[in-house]
Amino acid sequence: MSNFSKLSEQDEESGINYLVAVIFSSSVDSAEILKPMPSDRWLQALLEFIHFHIHLMSRVSLNRLGDEGRRKLHSKVVPHVFSQVMDATVKASISEKERIDALEIFRASNHDRENIYSRCTKFVSAENPLDGSALFSRLALMIADVCVLPHDETFAKGVIGISYKTYREMNLVTLVEEAGREL
């Protein structure tokens, strides 16, 4: 069995595995608002939500675990989230080498998104939903680009609304603290 087929050697109730499951399921739930749309665009939007939720986890873990703890948690979570994506979207017949190559692409993409999202100076901008310096607005702009939609304020508000609601429901502070005990 591929090492990507399992979430972890740890039991399924571990804090890290639960955090991974919440990031993945919250991303899927967020992307559901975009249906119906072509599956390739929906998958790209799903990946954007995943990168965004990983970034939120990184922000919380920096605050709660410090930089070293954030780095450790990020290095454990990213491959496990990737495994969830692969299991949900890719045929099982793909080779281990193809999975490893895809993981490297996913990591590089996540690194790029971390750089983009880390430049945001505020969480939201009530006065301008298209303000790219606000984290949730930046996500809305990224999703609009993936969906090949114009930067529409109504669309942006919808993405921001569902994303902020999802963020609050995720309870990342508790999840990060519990996962941090396993580092």
N, C-alpha and C positions, 0 to 999 in steps of 0.2 A: 504494500500500500504506500502511496506517495506520502511524503511528509507534509504536503500541502492538503491532503485529504482530511486531515484531522485538525481541529483547532489547536490542540496542545496535548502534550503528554500529561499535563495536570488534569485533575478531575474537572468535570463540566461546571462545577459550582464555584470555580475560582473567580476571584475578583477581576483578573485580566480577561478571562473568557467571557464573563458577564459584560464587561465594558465593551469588548469587541462585538458581542451580540447586540448590544444597545446601539452602538455606532452604526452597525450595518442595518438593523431593522428600522432605526430612526431615519436613515438615509433613504431606504426604500419607501417608507411612509411619506417622506417629504417629496420624493420624485413622483409619487402617484398623482399629485395635483396636475402634472403635466400631460397625463394621458387624456385622450389618445394622441399619440404622435409617433412618427416612425421609430422603430425599435432602436436603430443605431443612435439617434439623437437622444432617446430616452436613456439609453445606457450611458452616454456621455454626461447627461445631466445627473444621473445617479452617481457616477464617479465624482462629479463636482461636489455634490452634497457630501459624499464620503470624505473627500479631502477637506471640506469645510468643517465637518464634525471632528475629524482628526485634529485640525488646527484648534478648534475650541478646546479639545482635550489637552492639547499642548499648552494653551494659555492657562488653563486651570492647574495643570500639573506643575508648571513653572512657579505659580503662586503657592501651591500646597506642598510640593516635593523639592523645590529648588531646581537649578539647571541640570545637575547630574541625574536627579530622579526623573525629570522630564525626558532627558535623553534616553535613559534606560526604558522608561515606559513606552516612549514612541518607538523604540527599536523592537519592542516585543509586540506592540499592537499592530503596526503596519503590516507585517507579513501575515498575521492572523486575519485581519480584515480582508487583505488581498485573497486569502484562501477562501473566505466566504464569497467574495465576488466571483472567483473562478468556479467554485462549486455551483453557484446559482446561474451562471451565464455561459459557461464554456463546456463543450462536449468532454466527456471523461476520456476520450481517446487521444487527447493531446499528450505529447511526450513530456517527460520530466524536464528535458532541456528547454522545451518551449515554455513550460510553466516558469522555469527559473528566469528565462529571458524576459517573459512578461512581468515577473515580479520586479526585475530591475527597471523596466519601463515605468511601472507603477510607482516605485520608490522615487525615480527621477521626477515624475509628474507631481508626486506629493511634495517633494523638495521645492519645486517651482511654485506650487500653491502656497506652501508655508511662507515663502518669500513675498508673494503677492499679498496674502492676508496679514502678514506681520507688519506691513507698512500702514495698515489702517490705524488711525489715531483715536477712533471712538467706535462704540458698538452700533449705534443707530443715529440717523439724522431725521428727526421728525419734520423739519422744514423742507428737506430735499431728499426724497427717496432714491434719487439717482446720484447722490454724493458718494463718489468712489473712495473717499477717505473714511467712510463709515463701514465697518465690517459687514454688516448684514446687507447694506446697499451694494458693496463690492460683490457679494455672492449673487445678488439679484442680477447684476450686470453680467457676471460670468455665465449664469444660467441663460440669460437672454441671448448671449453670444452663441452658446452651445445649441440653443433651440432655433438659431437663425431668426430671431425676432428683433424688431427695432427696440431701442431702449425706451420702453413705454412705461410711464409712471404707474398706470393701473397694474400692469404685469409685475413691476418691481414691488409694489405694495403687497401684492398677493404672495410673492416669494418671501419677502421680508416677514410677513405675518405668519406664514406657516413655519418658516425657519425659526423665528423667535419662539413661537409656541412649542415647537419640537425641542429647542434648546432648554427651555424651562422644564419640560417634562422629562428630559434625560437625566436631570439631577447629577450633572457631571462632577460636582464637588465630592459628593459621597462616593460615586463610582471610582474616581481617581484616588481618593484616600484609601479605599479598600484594595484597589489594584496595587497601590504603592506599598502596601504591607508585604507584597509578594516579591518585591525587587531585591 
